[in-house]
């Protein structure tokens, strides 16, 4: 699928998407074979939060392809380092992307922007792991709380989206993509995560953690279904395993800027 949109786009694309779509979509069509499953579960209108597992740096492109084919314009929470280049920053902001200083005390601005976008009826894409999975077998890791907090604040539905195959096109932290033969990418959209009971409770750490646990459980179940495998009983936790949380975990060296900020350095 993907040759034609499943739903017509209702929003104006803006100059950034007008520039990107004619360039990127033919590349994706030439290098991937796509199977969209239950994409109609993406709400056609209204604010929503789509949560994806993260196995490749090309994930935002394939996710955008899915969302665009189902009539929505995706807005991402994107790492702030991408905004350091002035030209790229201008493009990303024109495309409605939201910079996030990962592992930083300055992340509240991104949270507020995401909440405002959802409340304005937009479709916000979140990778709740916060980075490419560090799990040795590419299963979803423990989740960050951002998606849960946005959901509890806005009351908007959280739609889990499991995807598998993008790592065949570009493996995590690989320098060169594997362009041919075309990579099969399969994406399955799940039902909204049940959070209604938690929205009535105080926003305690326990409530947010439970919402995050439910989100990651729903996401992991979808990935297990696509992989035809049983997921690990315990999700991989990079902090407990001593694995760096940002940047290439296979490369030794000094802590990243984000990691130093998280420690108050």
C-alpha positions in Angstrom: 0.0 0.0 0.0 1.0 3.6 0.0 0.7 4.3 -3.7 -2.5 6.3 -3.0 -3.6 8.0 0.2 -6.2 5.9 2.1 -7.9 9.2 3.1 -7.6 12.5 1.5 -5.6 15.1 3.3 -7.8 17.7 4.9 -5.2 20.2 6.2 -3.0 22.5 4.2 0.5 21.1 3.8 2.5 24.3 4.0 5.7 25.0 2.2 7.8 22.5 4.2 5.6 19.5 3.3 5.1 20.8 -0.2 8.9 20.6 -0.6 9.4 17.3 1.3 6.6 15.1 -0.1 7.6 15.2 -3.8 11.2 14.4 -2.8 10.9 11.9 0.0 7.8 9.9 -1.0 9.3 8.6 -4.3 12.4 7.6 -2.4 10.3 5.6 0.1 8.3 4.0 -2.7 11.5 3.0 -4.5 13.3 1.5 -1.4 10.4 0.0 0.7 7.4 -2.2 0.3 4.8 -1.2 2.8 1.9 -2.9 4.5 -0.4 -0.7 6.5 -2.7 -2.6 8.9 -5.7 -1.0 10.6 -4.6 2.4 9.6 -8.3 3.6 9.7 -7.9 3.5 13.6 -5.9 6.7 13.3 -8.6 9.3 14.1 -9.6 11.2 10.9 -10.0 14.4 12.9 -9.3 15.9 16.3 -6.3 15.9 18.6 -4.6 12.6 19.1 -1.2 11.1 20.2 0.4 8.4 18.1 3.0 6.4 19.9 5.5 4.3 17.8 8.3 2.0 18.7 11.7 3.1 17.4 14.2 0.8 15.6 15.8 3.0 12.9 16.6 6.6 12.0 14.3 6.3 9.1 11.3 5.7 11.4 10.1 9.3 11.2 9.9 9.1 7.4 7.9 5.8 7.4 5.7 7.1 10.2 5.0 10.3 8.3 4.2 8.2 5.2 1.6 6.1 7.2 0.0 9.2 8.8 0.0 11.2 5.6 -1.6 8.3 3.7 -4.4 8.3 6.3 -5.2 12.0 5.9 -3.3 13.6 8.8 -0.3 15.8 9.0 2.1 14.5 11.7 3.8 16.7 14.3 6.8 15.3 16.0 8.6 15.7 19.2 12.1 16.0 17.7 15.5 16.1 19.5 16.7 19.6 19.8 20.1 18.9 18.2 18.3 18.8 14.8 17.5 22.5 15.3 21.1 23.6 15.6 21.4 24.1 11.9 19.6 27.3 10.9 18.2 26.1 7.6 17.1 22.7 9.0 15.6 24.4 12.0 13.6 26.7 9.7 12.3 23.7 7.7 11.4 21.7 10.8 9.5 24.5 12.5 7.6 25.2 9.2 6.7 21.5 9.2 5.3 22.0 12.8 8.0 19.9 14.6 8.6 20.5 18.3 12.2 20.6 19.6 12.9 18.5 22.8 16.0 18.8 24.9 16.1 15.1 25.9 17.0 14.2 29.5 16.9 17.9 30.3 15.2 20.1 32.8 14.2 22.3 29.9 11.8 19.7 28.4 8.7 21.5 29.8 8.5 23.8 26.8 8.2 20.9 24.5 5.5 19.4 26.8 3.5 22.7 26.7 3.9 22.9 22.9 2.7 19.3 22.4 -0.3 19.8 24.7 -1.2 23.0 22.8 -0.9 21.1 19.5 -3.1 18.3 20.7 -5.7 20.7 22.1 -5.7 22.5 18.8 -6.8 19.2 17.1 -3.4 18.1 15.7 -1.9 14.6 15.4 1.2 14.5 17.5 3.7 11.6 17.0 5.7 10.5 20.0 8.5 7.9 20.3 7.9 7.0 24.0 11.3 5.3 24.4 12.9 8.6 23.8 15.5 7.3 21.4 16.3 4.3 19.3 15.8 1.1 21.3 18.9 -0.2 23.1 17.4 -3.7 23.5 19.8 -6.2 21.8 16.9 -7.7 19.9 15.2 -4.4 19.1 12.2 -4.9 21.3 10.6 -1.7 22.8 12.4 -0.5 25.9 11.0 1.0 29.1 9.1 4.1 28.2 9.5 7.8 29.1 6.6 9.6 30.6 6.0 12.2 28.0 3.2 10.6 26.0 1.4 9.6 29.2 1.6 13.1 30.6 0.4 14.7 27.4 -2.5 12.2 27.3 -3.5 12.8 30.9 -3.3 16.6 30.4 -5.4 16.7 27.2 -7.7 13.8 27.5 -6.9 12.9 23.9 -6.7 9.3 22.7 -3.3 7.6 22.7 -3.1 5.3 19.6 -0.2 2.7 19.7 1.4 2.0 16.4 3.8 -1.0 16.1 6.2 -1.2 13.2 8.8 -3.7 12.1 11.2 -3.8 9.2 12.7 -0.3 9.0 15.9 -1.6 10.6 16.4 -3.6 7.4 16.7 -0.4 5.5 18.9 1.3 8.0 20.0 -0.5 11.1 20.4 1.5 14.3 23.5 3.7 14.0 24.6 2.1 10.7 26.3 4.6 8.4 24.9 3.3 5.1 21.3 2.2 4.2 20.6 -1.1 2.6 18.6 0.2 -0.5 18.1 -2.9 -2.6 16.2 -5.1 -2.7 13.3 -3.1 -1.3 12.7 -3.5 2.5 9.4 -4.8 3.7 8.0 -2.5 6.4 4.8 -3.5 8.2 2.9 -1.2 10.4 -0.1 -2.0 12.6 -2.3 0.6 14.3 -3.9 -0.5 17.6 -6.9 0.5 19.6 -6.7 3.5 21.9 -4.9 2.7 25.2 -7.4 2.6 28.1 -6.5 5.5 30.3 -9.9 6.9 31.3 -9.7 5.7 34.9 -6.3 7.3 35.3 -7.6 10.7 34.1 -9.8 11.0 37.1 -6.9 10.5 39.5 -4.3 13.0 40.8 -1.3 13.4 38.5 1.0 11.5 40.9 4.2 9.7 39.8 2.3 6.4 40.3 -0.5 7.5 38.0 1.9 8.7 35.3 4.0 5.5 35.6 0.9 3.3 35.3 -0.2 5.2 32.1 3.3 4.8 30.7 3.3 1.1 31.5 -0.1 0.6 29.7 1.2 2.5 26.7 4.3 0.5 26.4 2.5 -2.8 27.0 0.0 -2.0 24.1 2.9 -1.0 21.8 5.0 -4.1 22.7 2.0 -6.4 22.0 1.7 -4.9 18.5 5.4 -5.4 17.8 5.2 -9.0 19.1 2.3 -9.6 16.7 4.2 -8.3 13.8 7.3 -10.3 14.7 5.4 -13.5 15.4 7.4 -13.8 18.6 6.9 -13.5 22.3 8.2 -10.3 23.8 10.6 -10.4 26.8 8.8 -10.5 30.1 10.9 -7.5 31.3 11.5 -4.5 29.0 15.1 -3.4 28.6 16.1 -0.5 30.8 19.3 1.3 29.6 19.9 3.0 32.9 19.8 -0.2 34.9 22.0 -1.9 32.2 24.6 0.9 32.2 23.9 1.8 28.6 24.1 5.4 27.5 20.7 6.8 26.9 21.4 9.0 23.9 23.8 8.8 21.0 25.4 5.6 19.7 25.5 3.2 22.6 28.2 1.1 20.9 30.7 4.1 20.8 32.8 4.7 23.8 33.5 8.3 24.8 32.4 11.2 26.9 28.8 11.6 28.0 26.6 13.5 25.5 25.4 17.0 26.2 21.9 15.7 27.0 23.3 13.2 29.5 25.4 15.8 31.2 22.3 18.1 31.5 20.3 15.3 33.1 23.0 15.0 35.8 23.0 18.7 36.3 26.6 19.0 35.0 
